[in-house]
Amino acid sequence: MWIVYAILFLFGYVVVRRAGAMANEIWALQVYATELLLRPERHQAKAAELRETMLRLANDPRARDKAVNRALHQWAAEAAAAR
């Protein structure tokens, strides 16, 4: 019976950790979206860089998605740190 409890505890732990990480990501992306709406001129260069990356990696969807996701998280972290 203790094995069932251990498995349930482990599952619950993983779920709570992932939910916390997702909440942080959502918050950071909301901060970035607000920053983008308030000051779009500051992000023109980053948007052009992202567009260039997407065009360069058009034939490899997995690499393109990873590059876009990485860029968005980096920009969100920068916007969150600036606040």
C-alpha positions in Angstrom: 0.0 0.0 0.0 2.9 2.4 0.7 4.0 2.0 -2.9 0.7 3.4 -4.1 1.1 6.4 -1.7 4.6 6.9 -2.9 3.5 6.9 -6.5 0.6 9.3 -5.8 3.0 11.6 -3.9 5.5 11.6 -6.7 2.8 12.3 -9.3 1.3 15.1 -7.2 4.8 16.6 -6.7 5.4 16.6 -10.5 2.0 18.2 -11.2 2.5 20.9 -8.6 6.0 21.7 -9.9 4.9 21.9 -13.5 1.9 24.0 -12.6 4.2 26.5 -10.8 6.5 26.6 -13.8 3.6 27.2 -16.2 2.3 30.0 -14.0 5.7 31.7 -14.1 5.8 31.4 -17.9 2.3 32.7 -18.3 3.1 35.7 -16.0 6.3 36.5 -17.9 4.5 36.3 -21.3 1.8 38.6 -20.0 4.4 41.1 -18.9 6.0 40.9 -22.3 2.7 41.4 -24.1 1.9 44.4 -22.0 5.4 45.9 -22.6 4.9 45.2 -26.4 1.6 47.0 -26.4 2.8 50.0 -24.5 6.1 50.4 -26.3 6.1 48.7 -29.7 9.0 50.8 -31.1 11.4 49.2 -28.6 10.7 45.8 -29.9 10.9 46.4 -33.7 14.4 45.0 -34.0 13.5 41.9 -32.0 10.5 41.3 -34.1 12.6 41.6 -37.3 15.1 39.2 -35.9 12.4 36.7 -35.0 10.9 37.0 -38.5 14.3 36.3 -40.1 14.8 33.3 -37.8 11.4 31.9 -38.8 12.2 32.3 -42.5 15.6 30.8 -42.1 14.2 27.7 -40.3 11.1 27.4 -42.5 12.0 23.9 -43.6 12.6 22.5 -40.1 9.4 23.1 -38.0 10.9 21.6 -34.8 13.9 23.8 -34.8 11.8 26.8 -35.8 9.4 26.2 -32.9 12.3 25.8 -30.4 13.9 29.1 -31.7 10.6 31.0 -31.4 9.9 29.6 -28.0 13.4 30.5 -26.8 13.2 34.0 -28.1 9.8 34.6 -26.6 10.9 33.4 -23.2 14.1 35.5 -23.4 12.1 38.6 -24.2 9.6 37.9 -21.5 12.3 37.5 -19.0 13.9 40.8 -20.1 10.5 42.6 -19.8 9.9 41.0 -16.4 13.3 42.0 -15.1 12.8 45.6 -16.4 9.7 45.9 -14.3 
